[in-house]
Amino acid sequence: MELTPKQIVNELNRYIIGQDEAKKAVAVALRNRYRRRQLDPALADEITPKNIIMKGPTGVGKTEIARRLAKLVKAPFVKVEATKFTEVGYVGRDVESMIRDLVEVSIRLVREEKLQEVEPKAKEVAELKIVNALYPIRKKANPEKPDNLLREELYEELRKGNLDKIPVEIEVEESPKTLQIGPIVGGPGGMGMDNNIGDIFGSLLPRRRKKRKITVGEALKIFIQEEANKLIDKDALQSEALMRAEQDGIVFIDEIDKIASKGKTHGPDVSREGVQRDILPVVEGCTIATKYGNIKTDYILFIAAGSFHISKVSDLIPELQGRFPIIVELTSLSEEDFFKILQEPDNAIIKQYTELLKVDKLNLTFTEDAIREMARIAYLENENNENIGARRLHNVMEMLLEEMSFNADGQSEVDLVVDKEFVQTNLEKALKTLNLKKYIL
């Protein structure tokens, strides 16, 4: 069942506070993929994704929106930083590598799905191997007992986990040693892939097997994995993974503002513009060679993000701007946003730290006035120092609980109520710095 835009936004709201405009934009872009798949193939081929640029300060949720989106739809997703790429002809990563990374992610995604499908059958074969290995020992101890009864008992005990700790010697496949020989470059626009000898000769040379002494529980897992791999059609897996990357892939290009040139034609700006021109054909739609086959980038959704506090979106080359027709601006976080972020999301910071310290029998309870005080301090810290958005809350929380976290040893149960006074006492140093800055012009 495909999610509607409203359902997508509701799911994103579980983890991200505010930024409704950006959430709507990505929700519609995602839904349009589903709509496109319902059309006549001839018409669907003409419809390409509407790529998005998210503009806003650091720590306001740009990366989190893209990351949660990918988890939500179980689509191949890769996050890259634009600053890692260099123009063709320079040492560094070429822009086509982000598509190859996307294909690798898609391969892993499809393999996991296929493994789950064949696991019941693989488990049957694995259990038979274990029973066959243990049968002679059991028969020797119970020579009078019928064979079928002995085997039934072994199966029952194995499934209940009663045999998990018993040591057993088995033969397992030895993984091929990885030896890098790449990158292999096929001229301009070549593959540029990081290959290794294991990948190249793995299918030609027989896998070596070695004996290992392990427990029955570990042996069962190894056998299930081995048998599952045998049951998977590798050609079908690669074909489906390529198709999934082509049709559902999402590439998140972070820090795109760092490759925006500001009208100069010398120095590093020339190289930045070169990276933009290299990204352009990938976003426009081209065919890229990977070790699993060729992939078209026409229908991959590209989401770019940047703070754009020095450069502007208009500093990107016009052709690249044209390939990102949707520009959404994310706003700076307010004190009220910080208050909500601390406690409302499913992965709220207070929940994280409460559960972490509960491991050492330190039970934390936060009062509302304490949470508001933490939000106020985080907001003022961002105003007076570098604005790092919601990441400031982790900084505040670490300072607040440092002493308690250091002293917690799990020896005895400790209940602690964190109120406004506790916050002010433990964040006294930060508050003094803030108060001093009021008088510095």
Residue, then its C-alpha position, 0 to 999 in steps of 0.5 A: m500500500e503506497l502512502t498518500p502525501k498526508q500519511i508521509v507528512n504524518e510519518l515525518n512528523r513523528y521524528i521532525i518538528g516543524q519544516d512543513e513546507a519541506k515535508k510537503a514538497v518531498a511527500v508530493a515528489l514521492r507520491n508522484r512516483y507512485r502516480r507515474r507507475q500507474l500510467d501507460p508506460a509510453l506516457a510514464d517514460e516522459i515524466t521525470p521526477k521534480n528534483i528539490i533543493m532544500k535551503g536552510p541553516t545547519g541542524v534544522g532537519k534537511t538531512e533528517i527529512a531525506r533519511r526518514l523518507a528513504k526508510l519510510v518507502k524502503a527505497p534505495f537511498v544514498k547521501v553524498e557530500a558535494t564537497k567530496f567530488t572533484e572535476v574530471g581530470y583531478v584526483g578525487r571522487d568523480v560524480e558518477s560514483m554516487i550512482r554506483d553507491l546507490v546501486e550497491v545500496s539497492i543490491r543490499l536492499v534486494r538481497e535482504e528481501k530475497l534472503q527473508e523469502v528463502e529463509p524458511k527453506a534454507k533453515e530446513v536444509a541447515e537443520l538437516k545438516i546439524v541433525n546429521a552431524l549430531y546423529p552419530i554422537r546421539k546414536k552411540a549414546n543410545p544404540e537401542k533407540p530407533d533412528n527416526l525417534l532419535r532424529e525427531e528428538l534432535y530436531e525438537e531440541l534444536r528448534k527449542g534452542n537446547l543444543d545451542k551451546i554444544p560445540v561442533e566441528i563443521e566445514v564452512e566456506e572461506s571468504p575470498k580475501t579482498l585485494q584492491i586493484g581499482p580504480i579502473v577507468g575506461g577513459p572519459g566518463g569511464m566506469g571508475m569502479d573500485n573493483n577487487i580480485g575477489d569480485i572478479f575471480g570469485s565466480l571462476l575459482p572454487r571457494r575453499r572450505k575450512k574446518r571450524k569449531i563453533t557452537v551449534g547455535e552459530a553453526l545453524k546461522i552459518f548454514i542458513q546463510e550459506e543455503a540461502n545464498k545458494l537459493i538466490d538467483k544472482d542474475a535476477l537479484q542484480s536485475e531487480a536491484l538495478m531496476r529499483a535504483e533506476q525507478d525508486g532511487i533517491v540521491f541526497i546531495d548535501e552541502i551543494d552550496k559549497i560548490a556554488s561559484k560567486g561569479k569569479t573565473h579563477g582559483p577554486d571557483v573554476s573547479r567548483e563550477g567544473v563539479q557542477r557541470d559534471i553533476l549536470p548530465v547525471v541529474e539530467g539523465c544519462t547512462i552510467a556503467t556499474k559492475y552490475g550493468n548499466i543504469k539510467t539516471d533519468y528517473i532517480l529523485f535528486i534532493a540537494a541541500g545547503s545552508f546557502h549563508i555565503s552563496k545563493v541558489s542563484d550562484l549555481i550554474p543556470e542549467l543545474q538550477g533548471r534541473f532542481p525546479i522545487i526550492v524549499e526554505l527551511t526556517s531556523l528553529s525557535e525556542e518553542d521548537f527546541f522544547k518540542i524536539l526535546q520530548e515529542p519525537d519518537n526518537a526524542i533526545i530526553k527519551q534517548y538519554t533516559e533509556l541510556l542511563k537506565v542501563d546503569k540504574l539511574n532513573l531520570t524524570f524531567t519536569e516541564d520547567a527544566i525542559r523549557e530552561m534547556a530549550r531556552i539555553a540551547y536557543l540562546e547558545n545558538e544566538n550568541n555562538e555558532n548556530i548549529g540548530a538542533r545539534r545544540l540540544h545534544n551539547v546542552m544535554e551532555m553538559l547537564l548530565e556529565e557528572m551524573s553519567f560519569n558517576a553512574d555505575g549500575q551498583s544501586e538504583v538512583d532516582l533523579v528529578v531534573d528540575k529548573e534549579f538542577v538545570q541552572t546549577n549544572l549549566e552555570k558555566a554556559l549561563k555565565t558565558l551567555n550573561l557576559k556576552k550581553y555586555i560585549l558589543 
